[in-house]
């Protein structure tokens, strides 16, 4: 797989994921995202005057949802989208990486829910653009975003990364994408949501 291009590997991941049961697909994607949750959980800044829940509470509820426990998934999604939107507008690269993690988590919530979820009023009902729409499916859109986030980089579309290598580290993102491919395809003793 070392000669595979970024988009080819995304396609390979998408093809494999498409053969999985939806619950298993969600579980594998959650496992890819889980290492980022601790960073998200440390964010306790109140972003509105009347928050329905804190960000740490939303992350704890996300973990419960992944374990199959009942949660108010709409409230969790709403809090996460608000954090992701606010942090994405920040010029601090660290906060932007947190934003990307939170966007991925919010997008993940829609997979097990199987429906559109409530979002913050800031998004004015348009939550379809939570992750970059450059991959063949919602699953691989999240994987694409995670490749950049797990390599500690602001998201950059792979075609743009080839054209502007000075702006990002495509080999690092590709390394994370390869690692996630292995995690997705070689997972044993999988747990279902």
N, C-alpha and C positions, 0 to 999 in steps of 0.2 A: 504493500500500500504506500510505499514511500514515494512513488512516482505519480500518485493520484493527485489531481488538482483539488482545490478547496470545494468547488461546486460539484465535482464528481463524488467526493466523499460525502457531502451533504445528501446527494441523490442516493448513495448506497445506504446511508443511515435511514433515510426516508423509506426506502424500499423494505428494509428489515423491519422498521417500526410498523409499517403498514400491515405486516403479517401477524403482528401481536394482537392479542385480545386488548380492547380499550383500557381495561383496568390495569393490565400488565404494562401497557405503554405508559400510562400515567405514573405507575410505580417506578419504572425505570427512569423516567424523566425527573421525578422527584429526587431520586438518588443522585442524579447529576447536579441538581440544584442545592441539595441539603448542605454541602459544606459552606455555602454562602449565607445560610440563615443566621449564623451567630453574629456576623457583621450587621445584618439587618436588625437583629433583635436589640443591639446596643443603641439604636437610634430612638431616643425618647423625646425628641423635640416636638412640642405641640405646634401643629401647623394650622389649626383653626381654633376659633373661640369656643366651639362646642364639639369636641371630637367624640365620636361614638365609641371609639376605643383607642388605646395607645398603639404605637407601632410594635412594641414588645408583645402586647396582648395579641395583636394580629398575627405575629409570627408564631406564637404559641398555639393559636387557633388553627393556623395553617398546618402545623405539625399534627394537631389532632385530626384534621381533615385527611391528611395523608395516612393516618393510622386507622381511618374508617370511622372515627367517632363523629357524632353529630355536632355541627357548628353552624352558626349563622354565616354561611359562605358569602352572602351578599355584603354583609357588614365588613367582613375581612377583606374582600375584594375592593370595596369602597375605600377603606383605609389605605390599602397598599397602592391603589392608583393615585391617591392624593399625595402620598409620600414620593412615589416615583415621579410624578409630574413636578412637584416642588423641587426635588433634588436635581432633576434633569436640567433645570434652569439655572442651577448654581454653577459658578465658574471653577469651583474647587474640584479637581479631577477625582479625588477620593469620594466625594459626595456623588459625583456622576456615576462612579462604579457602583455605589450603593443603589442609586436609581436604577441602573441596569439590572441588578439583582432583584430589586423589588418589581420591576416590570416583568421579569421572567416569572416570578412567583405569582403575580396577578394573572398573567396569561395562563400559567399552569392550572390555576383554580378553575378556569373555564372548561378544561378537558374532563375532569371527573364530574363536573356539574352538568356538562352536556348542553349548556344553554348560555345565553348572554347574561352577565351579572351586573348588578348595580354598580355604578361608578360615581366618583366625586362630581359635583356640579361643574367643576372647572373644565371637565372634558366635554360638557354639553352633549351628553349622550353618545359621543363617538369614542368608544373604547377599542375599536378594531385596530388602531395604530399603536397598540402598546408595545409591540415588537416589530422589528423591521420586516416588511412583507416581501423578502427576496428569496425565500426558501419554498420548496414545493408543498409544505403543509404547516399547520400550526405547530406540530411537534418539532419539525426541523427549523422553524423560525426561532423557537426558543433555544434549541441546540446551537444555532448560529450565534445568537446573542450571548449564550453562555460561553462559547469558545473565546470570545473577546473579553468577557468579564473575568473568566477564570484565568486568563493570561494577563490580568490587571491592565487592560486597555479600554479606552473608550471605543464604542462600536464603530467599525469601519466596514462598509460593504467590500467584499473580497475583490470585486473588479476595481474599485477605487483604490484598494490597497496595492494592487499590481501597478496601477498607473502612478501612484504617489507613495512609493515605499518609504520616503522620508517622513511621512506622517504617522506611520504605524509599524508594527512588527508582525507582518503576515506569517512568517515562519512560527512565531510563538503561538498565534491563534490556531494555525494549522496543527501544531503539536497538541494543543488542548482538544481540537476536533478529533484527532487520531485517538487520543486517550479516551475521549467520550465514546468513540466508536467501539473501542475494546470493552469499555464498561457496559455499554448497551448490549453488545452481541455475545459477550462471554459471561454474563451474569448467571450465577447458579443460585439455587434455593430462593428463587424470587418470591417476594411476598405480594399478595394481591391487596389492593385497596378495598 
